[in-house]
């Protein structure tokens, strides 16, 4: 009996040490999560905001191409999940961008849209916020090259 109690206490101490180590390491910050992302998955609960249109809008952004971020239809393969919801009977659309592995919300926002502009507005906001974390990949390309002999 005493032997079982000692084994139990030893296992309990080992589990406590492992949990403390996980807490010390913690979750990476938003910048690390967004910078490491290579794939996104889009979900929408609204008839007025089709996920395919937002995917197309994101893929059409030069920054998205420069970052080499891919859109996947498989939620389990995505690094970031983009969820869009529409406030009932309003033209307010809210979105969240979540790191799938840690379930950390790294970005969120709200856009107001009429006449089908919601895709572009959300894509613009997401790319703008991603630039704050990853930097502007087009900034170096837009500056003139200094060619001195």
Buried (B, 14 or more C-beta within 10 A) or exposed (E): EEEEEEEEEEEEEEEEEEEEEEEEEEBBEBEEBBBEBEBBBBBBEBEEBBBEBBBBBBBEBEBBEBBEBEBBEEEEEBBBBBBBBBEEEEBBBBBBBBBBEEEBBBBEBEBEBEEEEBBBBBBBBBBEBBBEBBEBBBEEEEEEEEEEE
